[in-house]
Amino acid sequence: MFVSPVILSERGVRLEPLALRHEDGLRAAANDGELWKLRITSVPEPEQTRQYIEDALAMREQGHRFAFAVVEDATDTVLGSTSYHDILPAVKRVEIGYTWYAKRAQRSHVNTTCKMLMMGHAFDTLGCHVVGWRTDNFNFASQQAIERLGAKKDGVIRGHAMRRDGTIRDTVMYSMRSGEWPEARAQLQYLRSRHD
């Protein structure tokens, strides 16, 4: 497997391989803000949480997706989930997505910390040449968050995917190349240090 099981942690946040034991915590995180009601996210409805995990585990076995539970170290509370997906070992490319957090963890250091951990692991450990992101054309908060990481907008794929409400979305694509990572990391560390 290109992405092997690993635990990544920093600043009180831990990424650990998603497992069935995270079901109750994931359900509680999704309930914080009733996130499944947002038409532009992949958050599972409460009764679909186990299936969400099982689907992620099946995709891990196939080598297409590696999902993490996002856990708060101090309380061992699940805050949400994020994944490497569209894993392409031959060209050393992964995408980061399927990301969502409990309402209480949003607009905090959690997302930046998780992304820095995942980007660092992808570029520095896995040797990726490119890390990508994709988001709904109406998910403006996600687009801004991706751009703050230093990713470049590649373009928009029109009529690309189905939303949970049955409408068809355009997908905004972003990427970062390995040569851009050192500068992006330095900028993110600088921005983070201003809030410490």
C-alpha positions in Angstrom: 0.0 0.0 0.0 1.3 3.5 -0.9 -0.3 4.9 2.3 0.4 2.7 5.3 -1.3 3.0 8.7 0.2 5.8 10.6 -0.7 8.1 13.6 0.1 11.8 13.1 -0.1 14.3 15.9 0.7 17.9 16.8 -0.7 20.8 18.8 -3.2 18.6 20.7 -4.7 17.0 17.6 -4.2 13.4 16.6 -4.9 11.8 13.2 -5.4 8.0 13.6 -6.6 5.5 11.1 -10.4 5.5 11.0 -11.9 2.3 12.5 -15.3 1.0 13.6 -14.5 2.0 17.2 -14.8 5.6 16.1 -18.5 5.2 15.2 -20.0 6.8 18.3 -17.5 9.7 18.3 -18.0 10.3 14.7 -21.7 10.4 15.1 -21.4 12.9 18.0 -19.1 15.1 15.9 -21.6 15.2 13.0 -24.4 16.0 15.5 -22.5 19.0 16.6 -24.0 21.4 14.1 -26.1 18.8 12.3 -23.5 18.8 9.6 -25.2 16.3 7.3 -27.8 18.9 6.5 -25.3 20.9 4.5 -25.8 20.0 0.9 -22.2 20.6 0.0 -20.5 18.1 2.4 -20.0 14.4 2.7 -20.9 14.2 6.4 -22.9 11.1 7.2 -26.4 11.2 8.6 -26.4 9.7 12.2 -27.9 6.4 11.1 -25.4 6.1 8.2 -22.2 6.6 10.3 -21.3 2.9 10.5 -21.8 2.5 6.7 -19.6 5.7 6.2 -16.8 4.0 8.1 -17.3 0.6 6.4 -17.2 2.3 3.0 -14.0 4.1 3.9 -12.4 0.9 5.1 -13.4 -0.8 1.8 -11.8 2.0 -0.1 -8.6 1.6 2.0 -8.4 -2.1 1.1 -8.7 -1.1 -2.6 -5.9 1.5 -2.1 -8.1 4.4 -3.2 -8.7 6.2 0.1 -7.1 6.3 3.6 -9.4 7.8 6.1 -8.4 9.3 9.5 -10.4 10.1 12.6 -9.5 13.5 13.9 -9.1 13.2 17.7 -8.5 15.8 20.4 -5.6 14.5 22.5 -6.6 16.1 25.8 -10.1 14.5 25.9 -9.8 11.7 23.4 -12.8 13.1 21.7 -13.4 12.6 17.9 -13.7 16.0 16.2 -14.3 14.7 12.7 -12.6 13.0 9.8 -10.3 13.6 6.9 -8.7 11.4 4.2 -6.1 10.9 1.6 -8.1 9.9 -1.5 -7.6 9.4 -5.3 -4.3 7.9 -4.3 -2.1 7.4 -7.4 1.1 5.6 -6.5 2.5 5.5 -10.0 2.7 9.3 -10.2 3.1 9.9 -6.5 -0.1 12.0 -6.1 -2.7 12.0 -3.3 -5.6 14.3 -2.7 -6.8 15.5 0.7 -10.5 15.5 1.2 -13.6 14.0 2.8 -12.8 16.6 5.5 -15.3 17.7 8.1 -15.2 18.8 11.7 -17.7 19.2 14.6 -19.0 22.7 14.7 -17.0 23.4 17.9 -13.7 22.6 16.1 -14.4 24.8 13.1 -12.6 28.1 12.8 -9.9 26.9 15.1 -6.4 25.6 14.6 -7.6 22.1 14.0 -8.0 22.2 10.2 -4.6 23.9 9.6 -2.9 21.5 12.0 -4.5 18.5 10.2 -3.6 19.8 6.8 0.0 20.5 7.8 0.3 17.0 9.2 -1.1 15.4 6.1 0.8 17.6 3.7 4.1 17.0 5.6 3.5 13.3 5.6 2.6 13.2 1.9 5.6 15.3 0.7 8.2 14.4 3.3 7.5 10.7 4.0 5.5 9.4 1.0 7.6 11.4 -1.5 4.5 12.8 -3.3 5.1 15.1 -6.2 1.6 16.6 -6.0 -1.1 16.9 -3.3 -4.5 17.9 -4.6 -7.8 19.1 -3.2 -11.3 19.4 -4.7 -14.4 21.0 -3.4 -18.0 22.0 -4.4 -18.2 25.2 -6.4 -20.6 26.6 -3.7 -18.4 25.6 -0.8 -16.7 29.0 -0.5 -15.4 28.4 3.0 -13.6 25.3 1.8 -12.1 27.1 -1.2 -10.8 29.9 1.1 -9.3 27.4 3.5 -7.6 25.5 0.7 -6.2 28.7 -0.8 -4.9 29.7 2.7 -2.8 26.6 2.6 -0.9 27.9 -0.4 -2.6 25.6 -2.9 -3.1 26.8 -6.5 -6.4 26.7 -8.3 -6.2 24.3 -11.2 -9.6 25.0 -12.6 -13.2 23.9 -12.5 -14.6 20.6 -13.8 -18.2 21.3 -14.8 -21.0 18.8 -14.1 -18.6 16.6 -12.2 -20.3 15.0 -9.3 -23.7 14.4 -7.6 -24.6 16.2 -4.4 -26.5 14.5 -1.6 -29.7 16.3 -2.7 -29.5 15.0 -6.2 -28.2 18.1 -7.9 -25.0 18.0 -10.0 -22.1 20.1 -8.9 -19.2 21.7 -10.5 -15.9 20.8 -8.8 -13.1 23.3 -8.1 -9.7 21.6 -8.3 -6.5 22.7 -6.4 -3.0 21.4 -6.1 0.4 21.9 -4.6 3.6 20.6 -6.1 6.5 19.3 -3.9 8.7 22.3 -4.8 6.0 24.6 -3.4 5.7 22.8 -0.1 8.7 24.4 1.8 7.5 27.9 1.2 3.9 27.0 2.0 5.0 25.3 5.2 7.1 28.3 6.3 4.1 30.6 5.7 1.7 28.4 7.6 4.1 28.1 10.5 4.5 31.8 10.5 0.8 32.4 10.5 0.3 29.8 13.2 3.0 31.3 15.4 1.1 34.6 15.5 -1.8 32.9 17.2 0.2 30.9 19.8 
